[in-house]
Amino acid sequence: AAWADDEEKVEDLAMPSADEEKALDDAAMAERLKRKAELQKKMSRPMNYKDSMDAEKSRQKDMKKSKAEMRAALCEELGRGC
């Protein structure tokens, strides 16, 4: 009787049926479509000048390298082992 309890605890390792796979695929596709719709809605609204300028400043700030990064890049470009 003890082994019957163990069998109930074992996970079903069989391949998912076609219906289960289709349900998982549909759920994933629905999530992707929802995310895409959110992004399109966000991008569809026109940006005013202030928002555009703030976004560009933040993009420029993210691209700016620290002094150490600039030094390492220069050393690499010049072929030195600084």
One Martini backbone bead per residue (centre of mass of N, CA, C, O) as a GRO file, in nm:
protein
   82
    1ALA     BB    1   0.054   0.065  -0.015
    2ALA     BB    2   0.301   0.260  -0.020
    3TRP     BB    3   0.352   0.256  -0.335
    4ALA     BB    4   0.088   0.405  -0.413
    5ASP     BB    5   0.170   0.680  -0.297
    6ASP     BB    6   0.420   0.724  -0.475
    7GLU     BB    7   0.276   0.728  -0.753
    8GLU     BB    8   0.111   0.990  -0.696
    9LYS     BB    9   0.378   1.181  -0.674
   10VAL     BB   10   0.448   1.134  -0.950
   11GLU     BB   11   0.525   1.266  -1.233
   12ASP     BB   12   0.426   1.351  -1.550
   13LEU     BB   13   0.657   1.263  -1.826
   14ALA     BB   14   0.496   1.297  -2.053
   15MET     BB   15   0.409   1.412  -2.329
   16PRO     BB   16   0.239   1.651  -2.445
   17SER     BB   17  -0.033   1.712  -2.574
   18ALA     BB   18  -0.171   1.879  -2.830
   19ASP     BB   19  -0.362   2.044  -2.650
   20GLU     BB   20  -0.150   2.147  -2.449
   21GLU     BB   21   0.035   2.284  -2.656
   22LYS     BB   22  -0.180   2.475  -2.771
   23ALA     BB   23  -0.238   2.621  -2.505
   24LEU     BB   24   0.049   2.728  -2.461
   25ASP     BB   25   0.078   2.879  -2.731
   26ASP     BB   26  -0.169   3.064  -2.693
   27ALA     BB   27  -0.070   3.201  -2.436
   28ALA     BB   28   0.193   3.315  -2.552
   29MET     BB   29   0.063   3.476  -2.784
   30ALA     BB   30  -0.118   3.655  -2.609
   31GLU     BB   31   0.112   3.789  -2.456
   32ARG     BB   32   0.256   3.910  -2.702
   33LEU     BB   33   0.016   4.078  -2.807
   34LYS     BB   34  -0.018   4.248  -2.555
   35ARG     BB   35   0.264   4.374  -2.556
   36LYS     BB   36   0.247   4.497  -2.839
   37ALA     BB   37   0.005   4.681  -2.783
   38GLU     BB   38   0.141   4.847  -2.562
   39LEU     BB   39   0.376   4.954  -2.734
   40GLN     BB   40   0.203   5.087  -2.955
   41LYS     BB   41   0.054   5.279  -2.768
   42LYS     BB   42   0.304   5.424  -2.661
   43MET     BB   43   0.412   5.509  -2.958
   44SER     BB   44   0.152   5.664  -3.072
   45ARG     BB   45   0.206   5.885  -2.900
   46PRO     BB   46   0.284   6.199  -2.901
   47MET     BB   47   0.569   6.383  -2.864
   48ASN     BB   48   0.690   6.618  -2.694
   49TYR     BB   49   0.955   6.814  -2.655
   50LYS     BB   50   1.026   6.742  -2.362
   51ASP     BB   51   1.018   6.433  -2.388
   52SER     BB   52   1.223   6.413  -2.614
   53MET     BB   53   1.458   6.548  -2.465
   54ASP     BB   54   1.470   6.354  -2.223
   55ALA     BB   55   1.521   6.097  -2.386
   56GLU     BB   56   1.785   6.194  -2.520
   57LYS     BB   57   1.946   6.251  -2.262
   58SER     BB   58   1.929   5.961  -2.151
   59ARG     BB   59   2.067   5.828  -2.392
   60GLN     BB   60   2.334   5.987  -2.371
   61LYS     BB   61   2.401   5.903  -2.080
   62ASP     BB   62   2.416   5.593  -2.140
   63MET     BB   63   2.657   5.628  -2.359
   64LYS     BB   64   2.838   5.734  -2.159
   65LYS     BB   65   3.158   5.717  -2.050
   66SER     BB   66   3.386   5.649  -1.848
   67LYS     BB   67   3.707   5.705  -1.789
   68ALA     BB   68   3.792   5.406  -1.779
   69GLU     BB   69   3.655   5.324  -2.044
   70MET     BB   70   3.805   5.525  -2.226
   71ARG     BB   71   4.090   5.425  -2.163
   72ALA     BB   72   4.049   5.132  -2.255
   73ALA     BB   73   3.967   5.201  -2.547
   74LEU     BB   74   4.226   5.350  -2.625
   75CYS     BB   75   4.424   5.121  -2.570
   76GLU     BB   76   4.297   4.927  -2.772
   77GLU     BB   77   4.326   5.107  -3.028
   78LEU     BB   78   4.653   5.138  -2.982
   79GLY     BB   79   4.768   4.852  -2.864
   80ARG     BB   80   4.776   4.860  -2.561
   81GLY     BB   81   4.873   4.752  -2.217
   82CYS     BB   82   4.722   4.923  -1.959
   0.00000   0.00000   0.00000
